[in-house]
Amino acid sequence: MNVYPNPVSDDFVVDLQLQEEGDVNIRVYDAIGQEVYRQSQFLQAGVNILQLSSVDWVAGTYVIQVLGPNNFNEVRQILKVMQ
């Protein structure tokens, strides 16, 4: 899984490769562990590119967790900066 740009000021991309199709849960947590974003959707096997927005988030460090089929579990850290 790749997340870019990083640091992010507004919109960013989560680019992930799934071995099989299935339900995917995307969660974003702030520096104190509070969930600030949650999305669930069905994705196809192969490359999936998702665009997310951080416009309403305050500046700081965030953790993105993506859970999917076949024990897919990826975590990345991003830095939100103000423009």
TORMILO-99512 format. One record per atom (N, C-alpha, C): residue in one letter; residue number from 1; x, z, y. Coordinates in Angstrom, 2 decimals. Atoms other than C-alpha are relative to their C-alpha. Example, Ala and Ser with C-alpha at 12.3 -4.5 7.8 and 13.67 -1.06 7.14 Angstrom:
BEGIN
aa = a&i = 1&xx = 0.89&zz = 0.00&yy = -1.19 .
aa = a&i = 1&xx = 12.30&zz = 7.80&yy = -4.50 .
aa = a&i = 1&xx = 0.90&zz = 0.00&yy = 1.20 .
aa = s&i = 2&xx = -0.82&zz = -0.06&yy = -1.19 .
aa = s&i = 2&xx = 13.67&zz = 7.14&yy = -1.06 .
aa = s&i = 2&xx = -0.77&zz = 0.73&yy = 1.09 .
//
This chain:
BEGIN
aa = m&i = 1&xx = 0.85&zz = 0.00&yy = -1.17 .
aa = m&i = 1&xx = 0.00&zz = 0.00&yy = 0.00 .
aa = m&i = 1&xx = 0.90&zz = 0.00&yy = 1.23 .
aa = n&i = 2&xx = -0.69&zz = 0.05&yy = -1.28 .
aa = n&i = 2&xx = 1.25&zz = -0.89&yy = 3.46 .
aa = n&i = 2&xx = -0.99&zz = 0.29&yy = 1.12 .
aa = v&i = 3&xx = 0.82&zz = -0.30&yy = -1.18 .
aa = v&i = 3&xx = -0.10&zz = 0.39&yy = 6.76 .
aa = v&i = 3&xx = 0.80&zz = -0.45&yy = 1.22 .
aa = y&i = 4&xx = -0.71&zz = 0.50&yy = -1.19 .
aa = y&i = 4&xx = 0.79&zz = -1.39&yy = 10.00 .
aa = y&i = 4&xx = -0.99&zz = -0.36&yy = 1.09 .
aa = p&i = 5&xx = -1.30&zz = -0.47&yy = -0.48 .
aa = p&i = 5&xx = 1.52&zz = -1.26&yy = 12.83 .
aa = p&i = 5&xx = 0.08&zz = 1.52&yy = -0.13 .
aa = n&i = 6&xx = -0.22&zz = -1.43&yy = 0.05 .
aa = n&i = 6&xx = 3.01&zz = 2.19&yy = 12.69 .
aa = n&i = 6&xx = 1.24&zz = 0.30&yy = 0.84 .
aa = p&i = 7&xx = 1.15&zz = -0.72&yy = -0.51 .
aa = p&i = 7&xx = 2.97&zz = 3.83&yy = 15.20 .
aa = p&i = 7&xx = -1.15&zz = -0.92&yy = 0.40 .
aa = v&i = 8&xx = 1.22&zz = 0.73&yy = -0.31 .
aa = v&i = 8&xx = -0.60&zz = 2.79&yy = 15.98 .
aa = v&i = 8&xx = -0.59&zz = 0.53&yy = 1.31 .
aa = s&i = 9&xx = 0.66&zz = -0.45&yy = -1.22 .
aa = s&i = 9&xx = -2.44&zz = 2.86&yy = 19.31 .
aa = s&i = 9&xx = -1.51&zz = -0.22&yy = -0.05 .
aa = d&i = 10&xx = 1.45&zz = 0.20&yy = 0.15 .
aa = d&i = 10&xx = -5.86&zz = 1.47&yy = 18.33 .
aa = d&i = 10&xx = -0.32&zz = -0.50&yy = -1.42 .
aa = d&i = 11&xx = 0.31&zz = 0.52&yy = 1.33 .
aa = d&i = 11&xx = -6.57&zz = -0.84&yy = 15.36 .
aa = d&i = 11&xx = 1.26&zz = -0.11&yy = -0.85 .
aa = f&i = 12&xx = -1.11&zz = 0.16&yy = 0.92 .
aa = f&i = 12&xx = -4.38&zz = -0.91&yy = 12.28 .
aa = f&i = 12&xx = -0.51&zz = -0.56&yy = -1.32 .
aa = v&i = 13&xx = 0.34&zz = 0.68&yy = 1.25 .
aa = v&i = 13&xx = -4.32&zz = -2.59&yy = 8.89 .
aa = v&i = 13&xx = 0.49&zz = 0.83&yy = -1.20 .
aa = v&i = 14&xx = -0.38&zz = -0.56&yy = 1.29 .
aa = v&i = 14&xx = -4.31&zz = -1.10&yy = 5.39 .
aa = v&i = 14&xx = -0.01&zz = -1.17&yy = -0.97 .
aa = d&i = 15&xx = -0.20&zz = 1.15&yy = 0.89 .
aa = d&i = 15&xx = -2.96&zz = -3.72&yy = 2.99 .
aa = d&i = 15&xx = 0.31&zz = 0.57&yy = -1.38 .
aa = l&i = 16&xx = -0.22&zz = -0.57&yy = 1.32 .
aa = l&i = 16&xx = -3.33&zz = -2.82&yy = -0.67 .
aa = l&i = 16&xx = -0.23&zz = -1.01&yy = -1.11 .
aa = q&i = 17&xx = 0.06&zz = 0.87&yy = 1.18 .
aa = q&i = 17&xx = -2.91&zz = -4.49&yy = -4.04 .
aa = q&i = 17&xx = -0.63&zz = 0.81&yy = -1.14 .
aa = l&i = 18&xx = 0.68&zz = -0.67&yy = 1.11 .
aa = l&i = 18&xx = -5.38&zz = -3.48&yy = -6.77 .
aa = l&i = 18&xx = 0.19&zz = -0.78&yy = -1.28 .
aa = q&i = 19&xx = -0.15&zz = 0.63&yy = 1.31 .
aa = q&i = 19&xx = -4.79&zz = -4.19&yy = -10.44 .
aa = q&i = 19&xx = -1.35&zz = -0.41&yy = -0.59 .
aa = e&i = 20&xx = 1.34&zz = 0.34&yy = 0.47 .
aa = e&i = 20&xx = -8.54&zz = -4.22&yy = -11.10 .
aa = e&i = 20&xx = -1.02&zz = 0.30&yy = 1.08 .
aa = e&i = 21&xx = 1.05&zz = -0.22&yy = -0.99 .
aa = e&i = 21&xx = -11.75&zz = -4.35&yy = -9.09 .
aa = e&i = 21&xx = -0.62&zz = 1.37&yy = -0.20 .
aa = g&i = 22&xx = 0.69&zz = -1.29&yy = 0.12 .
aa = g&i = 22&xx = -13.67&zz = -1.19&yy = -8.34 .
aa = g&i = 22&xx = -0.22&zz = 0.65&yy = 1.34 .
aa = d&i = 23&xx = 0.27&zz = -0.77&yy = -1.21 .
aa = d&i = 23&xx = -14.78&zz = 1.40&yy = -5.85 .
aa = d&i = 23&xx = 1.29&zz = 0.62&yy = 0.52 .
aa = v&i = 24&xx = -1.18&zz = -0.54&yy = -0.66 .
aa = v&i = 24&xx = -12.13&zz = 2.48&yy = -3.36 .
aa = v&i = 24&xx = -0.48&zz = 0.96&yy = 1.09 .
aa = n&i = 25&xx = 0.29&zz = -0.99&yy = -1.03 .
aa = n&i = 25&xx = -12.26&zz = 5.59&yy = -1.19 .
aa = n&i = 25&xx = 1.21&zz = 0.13&yy = 0.91 .
aa = i&i = 26&xx = -1.06&zz = -0.13&yy = -1.00 .
aa = i&i = 26&xx = -10.23&zz = 5.69&yy = 2.03 .
aa = i&i = 26&xx = -0.31&zz = 1.23&yy = 0.82 .
aa = r&i = 27&xx = 0.16&zz = -1.22&yy = -0.79 .
aa = r&i = 27&xx = -9.73&zz = 9.02&yy = 3.73 .
aa = r&i = 27&xx = 1.20&zz = 0.15&yy = 0.91 .
aa = v&i = 28&xx = -1.08&zz = -0.26&yy = -0.96 .
aa = v&i = 28&xx = -7.73&zz = 9.92&yy = 6.82 .
aa = v&i = 28&xx = -0.14&zz = 1.45&yy = 0.45 .
aa = y&i = 29&xx = -0.05&zz = -1.41&yy = -0.38 .
aa = y&i = 29&xx = -6.67&zz = 13.48&yy = 7.62 .
aa = y&i = 29&xx = 0.94&zz = 0.18&yy = 1.18 .
aa = d&i = 30&xx = -0.89&zz = -0.30&yy = -1.12 .
aa = d&i = 30&xx = -5.21&zz = 14.88&yy = 10.82 .
aa = d&i = 30&xx = 1.07&zz = 0.99&yy = -0.43 .
aa = a&i = 31&xx = -1.15&zz = -0.85&yy = 0.32 .
aa = a&i = 31&xx = -2.17&zz = 17.16&yy = 11.01 .
aa = a&i = 31&xx = -0.39&zz = 1.37&yy = -0.56 .
aa = i&i = 32&xx = 0.42&zz = -1.31&yy = 0.55 .
aa = i&i = 32&xx = -4.21&zz = 20.29&yy = 10.16 .
aa = i&i = 32&xx = -0.90&zz = -0.16&yy = -1.23 .
aa = g&i = 33&xx = 0.72&zz = 0.23&yy = 1.24 .
aa = g&i = 33&xx = -5.92&zz = 18.67&yy = 7.18 .
aa = g&i = 33&xx = -1.48&zz = -0.29&yy = 0.12 .
aa = q&i = 34&xx = 1.41&zz = 0.32&yy = -0.18 .
aa = q&i = 34&xx = -9.31&zz = 17.90&yy = 8.70 .
aa = q&i = 34&xx = -0.21&zz = -1.49&yy = -0.20 .
aa = e&i = 35&xx = 0.33&zz = 1.41&yy = 0.24 .
aa = e&i = 35&xx = -10.89&zz = 14.67&yy = 7.54 .
aa = e&i = 35&xx = -0.58&zz = -0.60&yy = 1.28 .
aa = v&i = 36&xx = 0.46&zz = 0.65&yy = -1.23 .
aa = v&i = 36&xx = -11.31&zz = 12.33&yy = 10.53 .
aa = v&i = 36&xx = -0.63&zz = -1.36&yy = -0.28 .
aa = y&i = 37&xx = 0.55&zz = 1.31&yy = 0.34 .
aa = y&i = 37&xx = -12.33&zz = 9.17&yy = 8.67 .
aa = y&i = 37&xx = -0.22&zz = -0.05&yy = -1.51 .
aa = r&i = 38&xx = 0.28&zz = 0.20&yy = 1.42 .
aa = r&i = 38&xx = -13.96&zz = 8.29&yy = 5.35 .
aa = r&i = 38&xx = -0.76&zz = -1.30&yy = -0.16 .
aa = q&i = 39&xx = 0.67&zz = 1.27&yy = 0.29 .
aa = q&i = 39&xx = -14.98&zz = 4.94&yy = 3.93 .
aa = q&i = 39&xx = 0.09&zz = -0.25&yy = -1.51 .
aa = s&i = 40&xx = 0.03&zz = 0.38&yy = 1.41 .
aa = s&i = 40&xx = -16.02&zz = 3.85&yy = 0.44 .
aa = s&i = 40&xx = -0.51&zz = -1.43&yy = -0.09 .
aa = q&i = 41&xx = 0.48&zz = 1.36&yy = 0.19 .
aa = q&i = 41&xx = -16.37&zz = 0.26&yy = -0.67 .
aa = q&i = 41&xx = 0.55&zz = -0.57&yy = -1.30 .
aa = f&i = 42&xx = -0.42&zz = 0.69&yy = 1.21 .
aa = f&i = 42&xx = -16.08&zz = -2.03&yy = -3.66 .
aa = f&i = 42&xx = 0.97&zz = -1.10&yy = 0.38 .
aa = l&i = 43&xx = -1.00&zz = 1.01&yy = -0.29 .
aa = l&i = 43&xx = -12.93&zz = -4.17&yy = -3.63 .
aa = l&i = 43&xx = 0.36&zz = -0.76&yy = -1.26 .
aa = q&i = 44&xx = -0.41&zz = 0.86&yy = 1.10 .
aa = q&i = 44&xx = -11.78&zz = -7.04&yy = -5.82 .
aa = q&i = 44&xx = 1.45&zz = 0.30&yy = -0.40 .
aa = a&i = 45&xx = -1.39&zz = -0.08&yy = 0.43 .
aa = a&i = 45&xx = -8.58&zz = -7.05&yy = -7.86 .
aa = a&i = 45&xx = 0.83&zz = -0.94&yy = 0.86 .
aa = g&i = 46&xx = -0.89&zz = 0.82&yy = -0.81 .
aa = g&i = 46&xx = -5.60&zz = -8.45&yy = -5.96 .
aa = g&i = 46&xx = 0.22&zz = 0.63&yy = 1.36 .
aa = v&i = 47&xx = -0.32&zz = -0.48&yy = -1.34 .
aa = v&i = 47&xx = -4.66&zz = -8.18&yy = -2.30 .
aa = v&i = 47&xx = -1.28&zz = 0.21&yy = 0.80 .
aa = n&i = 48&xx = 1.12&zz = -0.33&yy = -0.88 .
aa = n&i = 48&xx = -7.16&zz = -6.49&yy = 0.01 .
aa = n&i = 48&xx = 0.57&zz = 0.48&yy = 1.32 .
aa = i&i = 49&xx = -0.46&zz = -0.36&yy = -1.33 .
aa = i&i = 49&xx = -6.65&zz = -6.19&yy = 3.75 .
aa = i&i = 49&xx = -1.18&zz = 0.59&yy = 0.77 .
aa = l&i = 50&xx = 1.07&zz = -0.71&yy = -0.70 .
aa = l&i = 50&xx = -8.75&zz = -3.63&yy = 5.62 .
aa = l&i = 50&xx = 0.47&zz = 0.34&yy = 1.40 .
aa = q&i = 51&xx = -0.33&zz = -0.35&yy = -1.38 .
aa = q&i = 51&xx = -8.79&zz = -3.16&yy = 9.38 .
aa = q&i = 51&xx = -0.76&zz = 1.26&yy = 0.38 .
aa = l&i = 52&xx = 0.59&zz = -1.27&yy = -0.41 .
aa = l&i = 52&xx = -9.42&zz = 0.36&yy = 10.66 .
aa = l&i = 52&xx = 0.31&zz = 0.24&yy = 1.48 .
aa = s&i = 53&xx = -0.19&zz = -0.31&yy = -1.41 .
aa = s&i = 53&xx = -9.69&zz = 1.80&yy = 14.15 .
aa = s&i = 53&xx = 0.35&zz = 1.47&yy = 0.18 .
aa = s&i = 54&xx = -0.38&zz = -1.37&yy = -0.34 .
aa = s&i = 54&xx = -8.00&zz = 4.90&yy = 15.53 .
aa = s&i = 54&xx = -0.32&zz = 0.31&yy = 1.46 .
aa = v&i = 55&xx = 0.29&zz = -0.11&yy = -1.44 .
aa = v&i = 55&xx = -9.46&zz = 4.52&yy = 19.04 .
aa = v&i = 55&xx = -0.47&zz = 1.41&yy = 0.38 .
aa = d&i = 56&xx = 0.56&zz = -1.31&yy = -0.34 .
aa = d&i = 56&xx = -11.31&zz = 7.87&yy = 18.91 .
aa = d&i = 56&xx = 0.87&zz = 1.17&yy = -0.42 .
aa = w&i = 57&xx = -0.89&zz = -1.07&yy = 0.46 .
aa = w&i = 57&xx = -8.40&zz = 9.85&yy = 17.47 .
aa = w&i = 57&xx = 0.95&zz = 0.42&yy = 1.12 .
aa = v&i = 58&xx = -1.01&zz = -0.48&yy = -0.95 .
aa = v&i = 58&xx = -6.07&zz = 12.01&yy = 19.55 .
aa = v&i = 58&xx = 1.39&zz = -0.37&yy = -0.52 .
aa = a&i = 59&xx = -1.38&zz = 0.31&yy = 0.40 .
aa = a&i = 59&xx = -2.33&zz = 11.35&yy = 19.50 .
aa = a&i = 59&xx = 0.48&zz = 1.04&yy = -1.01 .
aa = g&i = 60&xx = -0.54&zz = -0.92&yy = 0.99 .
aa = g&i = 60&xx = -0.55&zz = 12.85&yy = 16.51 .
aa = g&i = 60&xx = 0.26&zz = -0.70&yy = -1.32 .
aa = t&i = 61&xx = -0.31&zz = 0.50&yy = 1.32 .
aa = t&i = 61&xx = 0.31&zz = 12.44&yy = 12.85 .
aa = t&i = 61&xx = -1.24&zz = 0.07&yy = -0.88 .
aa = y&i = 62&xx = 1.15&zz = 0.09&yy = 0.90 .
aa = y&i = 62&xx = -2.29&zz = 11.38&yy = 10.28 .
aa = y&i = 62&xx = 0.47&zz = -0.45&yy = -1.38 .
aa = v&i = 63&xx = -0.27&zz = 0.39&yy = 1.38 .
aa = v&i = 63&xx = -2.30&zz = 10.95&yy = 6.51 .
aa = v&i = 63&xx = -1.17&zz = -0.84&yy = -0.49 .
aa = i&i = 64&xx = 1.00&zz = 0.89&yy = 0.58 .
aa = i&i = 64&xx = -4.14&zz = 8.04&yy = 4.90 .
aa = i&i = 64&xx = 0.11&zz = 0.08&yy = -1.51 .
aa = q&i = 65&xx = 0.04&zz = -0.04&yy = 1.46 .
aa = q&i = 65&xx = -5.19&zz = 8.46&yy = 1.27 .
aa = q&i = 65&xx = -0.99&zz = -1.04&yy = -0.48 .
aa = v&i = 66&xx = 0.87&zz = 1.01&yy = 0.60 .
aa = v&i = 66&xx = -6.62&zz = 5.59&yy = -0.77 .
aa = v&i = 66&xx = -0.08&zz = 0.29&yy = -1.50 .
aa = l&i = 67&xx = 0.26&zz = -0.24&yy = 1.41 .
aa = l&i = 67&xx = -8.18&zz = 6.34&yy = -4.16 .
aa = l&i = 67&xx = -0.79&zz = -1.18&yy = -0.55 .
aa = g&i = 68&xx = 0.69&zz = 1.16&yy = 0.57 .
aa = g&i = 68&xx = -9.24&zz = 3.49&yy = -6.43 .
aa = g&i = 68&xx = -0.02&zz = 0.03&yy = -1.51 .
aa = p&i = 69&xx = 0.14&zz = 0.07&yy = 1.45 .
aa = p&i = 69&xx = -9.79&zz = 2.31&yy = -9.98 .
aa = p&i = 69&xx = 1.35&zz = 0.13&yy = -0.71 .
aa = n&i = 70&xx = -1.18&zz = -0.08&yy = 0.85 .
aa = n&i = 70&xx = -7.32&zz = 2.91&yy = -12.81 .
aa = n&i = 70&xx = 1.05&zz = 0.97&yy = 0.58 .
aa = n&i = 71&xx = -0.86&zz = -1.05&yy = -0.55 .
aa = n&i = 71&xx = -5.90&zz = 6.09&yy = -11.17 .
aa = n&i = 71&xx = 0.82&zz = -0.44&yy = 1.20 .
aa = f&i = 72&xx = -0.68&zz = 0.42&yy = -1.23 .
aa = f&i = 72&xx = -4.87&zz = 4.22&yy = -7.99 .
aa = f&i = 72&xx = -0.10&zz = 1.14&yy = 1.00 .
aa = n&i = 73&xx = -0.04&zz = -1.07&yy = -0.98 .
aa = n&i = 73&xx = -3.80&zz = 6.92&yy = -5.52 .
aa = n&i = 73&xx = 1.24&zz = -0.19&yy = 0.85 .
aa = e&i = 74&xx = -1.12&zz = 0.26&yy = -0.91 .
aa = e&i = 74&xx = -1.63&zz = 6.01&yy = -2.54 .
aa = e&i = 74&xx = -0.21&zz = 0.82&yy = 1.27 .
aa = v&i = 75&xx = 0.04&zz = -0.80&yy = -1.22 .
aa = v&i = 75&xx = -0.79&zz = 8.13&yy = 0.49 .
aa = v&i = 75&xx = 1.07&zz = -0.52&yy = 0.96 .
aa = r&i = 76&xx = -0.94&zz = 0.42&yy = -1.03 .
aa = r&i = 76&xx = 0.85&zz = 7.03&yy = 3.74 .
aa = r&i = 76&xx = -0.23&zz = 0.84&yy = 1.25 .
aa = q&i = 77&xx = 0.09&zz = -0.74&yy = -1.24 .
aa = q&i = 77&xx = 1.57&zz = 8.76&yy = 7.02 .
aa = q&i = 77&xx = 0.10&zz = -0.99&yy = 1.17 .
aa = i&i = 78&xx = -0.08&zz = 0.83&yy = -1.19 .
aa = i&i = 78&xx = 0.91&zz = 7.16&yy = 10.40 .
aa = i&i = 78&xx = 0.11&zz = 0.90&yy = 1.24 .
aa = l&i = 79&xx = -0.10&zz = -0.69&yy = -1.28 .
aa = l&i = 79&xx = 1.64&zz = 8.17&yy = 13.97 .
aa = l&i = 79&xx = -0.91&zz = -0.69&yy = 0.99 .
aa = k&i = 80&xx = 0.91&zz = 0.51&yy = -1.03 .
aa = k&i = 80&xx = -1.12&zz = 7.71&yy = 16.55 .
aa = k&i = 80&xx = 0.61&zz = 0.30&yy = 1.36 .
aa = v&i = 81&xx = -0.52&zz = -0.18&yy = -1.35 .
aa = v&i = 81&xx = 0.19&zz = 7.16&yy = 20.09 .
aa = v&i = 81&xx = -1.03&zz = -0.51&yy = 0.99 .
aa = m&i = 82&xx = 0.90&zz = 0.45&yy = -1.05 .
aa = m&i = 82&xx = -1.68&zz = 6.72&yy = 23.33 .
aa = m&i = 82&xx = 0.63&zz = -1.18&yy = 0.73 .
aa = q&i = 83&xx = -0.52&zz = 1.18&yy = -0.72 .
aa = q&i = 83&xx = -1.37&zz = 3.43&yy = 25.21 .
aa = q&i = 83&xx = 0.31&zz = 0.35&yy = 1.42 .
//
